[in-house]
Structures are given as C-alpha cells and as structure tokens.
Amino acid sequence: MAAVTLSGVRKSFGPVQVIKGVDLEVADGEFVVFVGPSGCGKSTLLRMIAGLEEVTAGTVAIGGKVMNDQEPAERGIAMVFQSYALYPHMTVAENMAFALKLAKADKAETTRRVKAAAEVLNIAHLLDRKPKALSGGQRQRVAIGRAIVREPEVFLFDEPLSNLDAALRVRMRYEFAGLHQRLKTTMIYVTHDQVEAMTLADRIVVLNGGVIEQVGAPMDLYENPANLFVAEFIGSPKMNLIPGEIVEAGARGATVRLDSGETLKAAVDASSARPGEAVTVGVRPEHLSTTGAGGQLPVTASFVESLGNATYAYVAREGRDETLTVQLPGEVRPAAGDALTLHAPADKTYLFDAEGRAFGRLESRKMAA
C-alpha cells in the first residue's frame, strides 16, 4: 500500500490547459473518489497518476517516490477501465493471469494469486469460462481480478460501472466497498455519478474545469458545501437555488428577501455581508416541507412523482421560470396545479455570496424566529 501525492500538477494539450494546478494527498489505504461533470479533468488526472498521460508541470509521487518519469508498469499501480477489455479466446483464469504471464512470473505463484483473487470476488466457480458466457457484472469482476493478481500498491478505477444497468450498478457499489474493506489498499475511483461518490468514498474530490472545488468526507460536502458548484453537484435531487438580497446580516444569521418578495432566514455567519448585497439562497428538496416552522414560500405544483416511500413535487413560484423540487412523505400527494406553501427552516437554509462562496453555517444550527 502507498500514499499518492499530487503537487502543483498541471496538464496541457497544446494551448489548452486541462488540469490547472492540483495539490492533493491520498493517504495510504484510503478510498478517494474523483467526481465532477464531463470534461472537468477527473479521468485525465487519474491517467497522469497511472503514467498514461505525461505531466506538464508539478509532480506525482506514489509511496514517497516521484513517478513523473516512471513507466506505468514501474509505478506499482493497477487500473480498471470502463471497458472490460477481456480477451474473448481466453478463459477467466487466463485473462486474470495474463499480466503475470507477460512478466514471466512463477506459474505456481500465478495460480495462487488467481485463485485468491477469484475467492475475494466470488468468481472461483467461473475460472474455466470464457467472457461470452459471463454477465456484465461477472465480466467486471474479472477485470478487477486481473488488477488484484498484480498485488498493486494503488488501484485506479476509471468509471468502472458506467456500462452496467442500474440494478447491477447498485450491487457493484456494494462489491467495491467490500473489496476495499478486505484488501485495505489505496484506491482512487473516477465517476461522474455523485451517488457512487457518496456511497463509496472515504473522501470525495470535487473537480470542475481542471481545479479542485472542495475535498472532504461525503457528509461534510453534503452538509457544508464550500460554494454553489459543490452545493448543486452533491445531493440528489440537487439543491434548490433562489436569488435574493440581504435585509439583515450578522454573526448569528441573516434575513434575505427573495426576488419574488418573500423573506427567509438562514442560520449562517453572515457578519461579512451588508444589507442590499446580492446573494443566493439554497435549500435542499428534502429540507422543504408543507408543514412546520420556517420561512414561507408560496408555490404551485407543476408535476408530481409518487415513488411510494417519497413524493417529489416540482413546483414553480409565481412569475418565475425556474422549477424548484421538494421531497415530501409518500402519503403526501399533491396534484399538478395545487397551490402549496413550503416552509424552509433557517437551520437547513444555505446562503452564498455574489461570488458563489458559502457563508459558514452556525454550530448551533438554530436561529430565533
């Protein structure tokens, strides 16, 4: 096992700078997930760690050793790609052993490693089959097994579940979590799916436009996003955002007038804000309700999804084009066209300044009405 350290890492393709200066420390044995929208640079960053892309500037170190000039095979890493890339004419056992065969490893040791990896992945009964006789999930396990037999110090995963159906993705998330618990090896995992990131990661690295927006534990990013980008990206459905301006502000909270005239309170440290300043109010769908305390927001239901245990209502404010989302209990089922009054509790209301930076939430999470 080994730590991975990125220091001032940059990557350019001609005049286009894709990675714009990344500093990151991945601890030994940690499971870190790179997440972000398409084109944010997450796969490029992973490929630089693997040695598949040259580093334009900065250093990549694995286990304390700078790897910039080392070939992929010399870095102590194994990589699993979105495509299984299994050899169709080889059995599962032969696919898993292929890298060791090329390295002229001892046959008995190769057999031992293949069997051990197959046991970890619950595919020991499939070793004599060929890829065409396997399901998508089984093929992905074989691809992972091919990486495990190399006994790397670091595992790299580039969107490994993208080709699987929804139900199998859920199952494979569980498999990945269990694999990390058993192997306790450093793992870096790339995905555009924030649900995968939230369920798998010890820490999440949120990337946007080639820079890191925020690094933290999943719930820390959910509860304390550093800015608007992270607030919108982490959480499903995404956070509702409403323009407004400061009415009153201080270290113990803020009162904001929305662009539609209503006022809401936010339990944040707004001591740096001034009345009249433009801000953005953020409230997650699961924190809005049709009953209870908190600022009131009149809306009209446009579309309603009843999912049994929960109801998602997509609502509009009068005279406004944007749609807000509210998550309600399953037994609450408004109809399209119904008028609703939503309540936004101050301790669950976020506030962002004109630059998109989040005001810090109060420790007490409570504020006087």
MOUR-V463866 format. One record per residue. N is the residue number from 1. RES is the residue in one letter. D_FIRST is the distance of its C-alpha to the first C-alpha in whole Angstrom. Layout:
<<N	RES	D_FIRST> <N	RES	D_FIRST>>
This chain:
<<1	M	0> <2	A	4> <3	A	7> <4	V	10> <5	T	13> <6	L	17> <7	S	20> <8	G	23> <9	V	22> <10	R	25> <11	K	26> <12	S	30> <13	F	32> <14	G	35> <15	P	36> <16	V	34> <17	Q	32> <18	V	29> <19	I	26> <20	K	28> <21	G	26> <22	V	22> <23	D	20> <24	L	17> <25	E	14> <26	V	11> <27	A	10> <28	D	6> <29	G	6> <30	E	10> <31	F	12> <32	V	14> <33	V	17> <34	F	19> <35	V	23> <36	G	26> <37	P	29> <38	S	30> <39	G	30> <40	C	28> <41	G	25> <42	K	22> <43	S	22> <44	T	23> <45	L	20> <46	L	17> <47	R	19> <48	M	19> <49	I	15> <50	A	15> <51	G	18> <52	L	21> <53	E	22> <54	E	23> <55	V	23> <56	T	26> <57	A	26> <58	G	23> <59	T	19> <60	V	16> <61	A	13> <62	I	9> <63	G	8> <64	G	11> <65	K	13> <66	V	16> <67	M	15> <68	N	19> <69	D	21> <70	Q	18> <71	E	19> <72	P	16> <73	A	16> <74	E	15> <75	R	12> <76	G	9> <77	I	10> <78	A	12> <79	M	15> <80	V	17> <81	F	20> <82	Q	23> <83	S	25> <84	Y	24> <85	A	26> <86	L	26> <87	Y	29> <88	P	32> <89	H	33> <90	M	30> <91	T	29> <92	V	26> <93	A	25> <94	E	26> <95	N	24> <96	M	21> <97	A	21> <98	F	22> <99	A	20> <100	L	19> <101	K	23> <102	L	23> <103	A	21> <104	K	23> <105	A	21> <106	D	22> <107	K	24> <108	A	24> <109	E	20> <110	T	20> <111	T	22> <112	R	20> <113	R	17> <114	V	19> <115	K	21> <116	A	18> <117	A	17> <118	A	20> <119	E	21> <120	V	18> <121	L	20> <122	N	23> <123	I	24> <124	A	25> <125	H	29> <126	L	28> <127	L	27> <128	D	31> <129	R	31> <130	K	31> <131	P	30> <132	K	34> <133	A	34> <134	L	31> <135	S	31> <136	G	29> <137	G	26> <138	Q	26> <139	R	26> <140	Q	23> <141	R	21> <142	V	22> <143	A	20> <144	I	17> <145	G	17> <146	R	18> <147	A	14> <148	I	13> <149	V	14> <150	R	13> <151	E	9> <152	P	7> <153	E	4> <154	V	6> <155	F	10> <156	L	13> <157	F	16> <158	D	19> <159	E	22> <160	P	21> <161	L	24> <162	S	27> <163	N	29> <164	L	29> <165	D	32> <166	A	32> <167	A	32> <168	L	29> <169	R	27> <170	V	27> <171	R	26> <172	M	23> <173	R	22> <174	Y	22> <175	E	20> <176	F	17> <177	A	17> <178	G	17> <179	L	14> <180	H	12> <181	Q	13> <182	R	13> <183	L	10> <184	K	8> <185	T	5> <186	T	6> <187	M	10> <188	I	12> <189	Y	16> <190	V	19> <191	T	22> <192	H	26> <193	D	26> <194	Q	26> <195	V	27> <196	E	23> <197	A	22> <198	M	23> <199	T	22> <200	L	19> <201	A	17> <202	D	16> <203	R	17> <204	I	20> <205	V	20> <206	V	24> <207	L	25> <208	N	29> <209	G	30> <210	G	27> <211	V	27> <212	I	25> <213	E	27> <214	Q	25> <215	V	22> <216	G	21> <217	A	21> <218	P	23> <219	M	26> <220	D	26> <221	L	27> <222	Y	29> <223	E	31> <224	N	31> <225	P	31> <226	A	31> <227	N	34> <228	L	36> <229	F	33> <230	V	30> <231	A	33> <232	E	34> <233	F	31> <234	I	29> <235	G	31> <236	S	33> <237	P	36> <238	K	36> <239	M	37> <240	N	41> <241	L	42> <242	I	46> <243	P	47> <244	G	49> <245	E	51> <246	I	50> <247	V	53> <248	E	52> <249	A	49> <250	G	48> <251	A	45> <252	R	46> <253	G	46> <254	A	47> <255	T	50> <256	V	50> <257	R	53> <258	L	52> <259	D	53> <260	S	55> <261	G	57> <262	E	55> <263	T	53> <264	L	50> <265	K	48> <266	A	44> <267	A	43> <268	V	41> <269	D	42> <270	A	44> <271	S	45> <272	S	45> <273	A	47> <274	R	50> <275	P	53> <276	G	53> <277	E	50> <278	A	48> <279	V	45> <280	T	44> <281	V	44> <282	G	41> <283	V	41> <284	R	39> <285	P	40> <286	E	39> <287	H	41> <288	L	44> <289	S	47> <290	T	51> <291	T	51> <292	G	51> <293	A	51> <294	G	49> <295	G	51> <296	Q	53> <297	L	52> <298	P	55> <299	V	54> <300	T	55> <301	A	53> <302	S	52> <303	F	50> <304	V	49> <305	E	46> <306	S	47> <307	L	43> <308	G	45> <309	N	42> <310	A	43> <311	T	45> <312	Y	44> <313	A	47> <314	Y	47> <315	V	50> <316	A	52> <317	R	53> <318	E	57> <319	G	57> <320	R	54> <321	D	52> <322	E	48> <323	T	47> <324	L	46> <325	T	44> <326	V	44> <327	Q	42> <328	L	45> <329	P	45> <330	G	46> <331	E	50> <332	V	50> <333	R	51> <334	P	53> <335	A	55> <336	A	55> <337	G	58> <338	D	57> <339	A	57> <340	L	55> <341	T	54> <342	L	50> <343	H	49> <344	A	46> <345	P	45> <346	A	45> <347	D	42> <348	K	40> <349	T	41> <350	Y	39> <351	L	41> <352	F	40> <353	D	42> <354	A	44> <355	E	40> <356	G	38> <357	R	37> <358	A	36> <359	F	38> <360	G	36> <361	R	37> <362	L	39> <363	E	37> <364	S	40> <365	R	40> <366	K	44> <367	M	47> <368	A	50> <369	A	52>>
